Amino acid sequence: MEDPLLWMEDLNDPRVKDFIIRENMRLREFLGELPERWYPEIKKYYSLPYLIKASITTSGYFKLYRMEEEYVIMRDNEKIITSKELGENIIINNFYVDDSGKYLAVSYSEGTDEATIKIINLSTGEVVDELRGVIGDIIWIDNSYYYVKFYRSGKTPDGVDAPATRVFLRSHGEERMVFGEGIPTSHFISLRKDPTDKFAMITVSLGWSRSDIYFGPLKEPEKWRRIYGGNFISYPIGHRDELYILSYEGNGMGKIITPTRTVIEEGEYPIEDAVLLGTRVVVNYLKDASSYLSIFNLRGQRLSVFEFDVPGSVEFLDTGKKEMLFRYTSFAVPYRLYRLARDVELVESAEIEGEYTVTEDWAVSRDGTKIHMFLVSKYGTQCSRAIVFGYGGFGISLTPHFYPHIIPFLEKGGCFVVTNLRGGKEYGERWHRAGMRENKQNVFDDYIACLERLKSLGIKTLAWGRSNGGLLVAAALTQRPDLMDGAMIGYPVIDMLRYPKLYIGAAWIPEYGNPDTEDREFLLRYSPYHNLIARNYPPTLIYTGLYDDRVHPAHALKFAKKLREFGAPVYLRVETKSGHIGASQEIRIRELADLMAFASKILEL
């Protein structure tokens, strides 16, 4: 199938550069002064401290925050390093620290997946090593460390085509590959150690629906062996006499097992995550996409339940020998950091003023499946104009989170709707599989049903999705534009016949399907880029980043141009200083101000 806009995949083509400049100017003219009105209101909430990560060491808690104007890594209340010290427009993506708190690995970039990783000896302040690439899962052993490298292009040392991952052991600038030889393309490796420092726990995943677990002595990678896995997701959660595993085998709701027995059976609600803490198993369950914790002993007997005052999300941050840290967030709660040792205790939090209401509603999809929605509004406000957010893919559950730019929108009388579509894992692995590959149309039907439900209540709707959620909104736009008063499509995957050939797109084949096989038939049926026709489309804002090295910007550029050719009221925003995973606070706030300016103009808020 000939693509007349193939030239737009070359970001160095002068025609592409001119197109981006013209489209950015056109958006500025359309939005006028509105972004400047939104900017200070969004900055107020975006500048609140936000805890991203925390790690337990013998010398204190290490924590990564997004602060008012920079990213900061702290040890308890001591500032260790900031993004401003690393350069302009830098964000700190991640960090890793050894158990003693002596060595710190800082991963940073300008919003790209490709990052620089500095290894710092905190006792001397010396940078003792530096890496570049997509690097993760750094684990220290003595004066050496393991790390996992994701190959985006080329071949691995053992000759396997990218995208692929391998594990290396590195010491004093020298390294060798220690795990992954022969593991095929599009497989991901994650590496963890148990809190006793004795064992390595490795998960090898093909896409987001199957995995295998390897296990062995931490210091002897040649003895790491496959011990469990199959055509389902599973991963290790800890070791005490035997390995404990969270497995989605069976009905896909999640159960805790060892190689010899079932510890906690599948239940009514899906398991989002679990960890082994000493002689207890801590399980994060989802009930209609909201978290609650159950704590069990090693015989599977429930000891206690910990619930939250409003629907929210829990993320386990780190687990030590005697304690664990987890973060809770909700639509109106930036974060709360909890410690679980003997009991659950609040360590710190960031709170906002104002009263907000979280209600729940249901839509009915085309095949009769009930679809859950959160509706968030300012207390006492009747919902009449809504931003409707969706994702529906890769087993990612859309649970309640804090969106800084949404609070000013709520204050102006708008409401925010979050849809729990198939393709996520809000209702277990079967829910995920019902929205992947040849079942992807279910996701679009679910979202369309939510829009229909809101329309039946007399609510004006602006559809919003990002990344895979951008695919969602683009597909819904091509299928049922009449249900939207407007759309915002961010960093999207849109050309479903070309996506594996652009950047790391081949890694998503297990989730979407392969257009070079018979999968092409079902991909072509919904591919937004190939299903545009001349019809009435609502005002649409497509936005991307020139340095997005995960989802190629051409998806957005080509879709915008094709919509324009059909006379659609489409606008394009291309951020020229960042990529897929974010940007410095100033750049990010400016982007969000543009989004909310567009939303408020379309919804007449």
NORVENJO-V110589 format. One record per run of one state. SS is the DSSP state (h for helix, s for strand, l for the rest). FROM is the first residue (numbers start at 0). TO is the last residue. Records with the same first field share a line. If there is no record, write none. Layout:
BEGIN
SS: FROM-TO, FROM-TO
END
This chain:
BEGIN
l: 0-4, 9-12, 31-32, 46-48, 57-58, 66-69, 75-76, 86-89, 97-101, 109-113, 121-124, 141-142, 151-153, 155-159, 161-162, 171-172, 179-185, 193-197, 206-208, 217-219, 223-223, 230-232, 239-241, 247-253, 257-260, 264-268, 277-278, 287-288, 297-300, 306-311, 319-322, 330-331, 340-342, 350-354, 364-368, 378-383, 389-402, 411-413, 420-427, 433-435, 456-458, 466-466, 479-479, 483-484, 490-497, 501-503, 512-518, 526-526, 530-537, 545-552, 565-568, 575-577, 579-580, 582-583, 603-604
h: 5-8, 13-30, 33-45, 82-85, 220-222, 403-410, 428-432, 436-455, 467-478, 480-482, 498-500, 504-511, 519-525, 527-529, 553-564, 584-602
s: 49-56, 59-65, 70-74, 77-81, 90-96, 102-108, 114-120, 125-140, 143-150, 154-154, 160-160, 163-170, 173-178, 186-192, 198-205, 209-216, 224-229, 233-238, 242-246, 254-256, 261-263, 269-276, 279-286, 289-296, 301-305, 312-318, 323-329, 332-339, 343-349, 355-363, 369-377, 384-388, 414-419, 459-465, 485-489, 538-544, 569-574, 578-578, 581-581
END
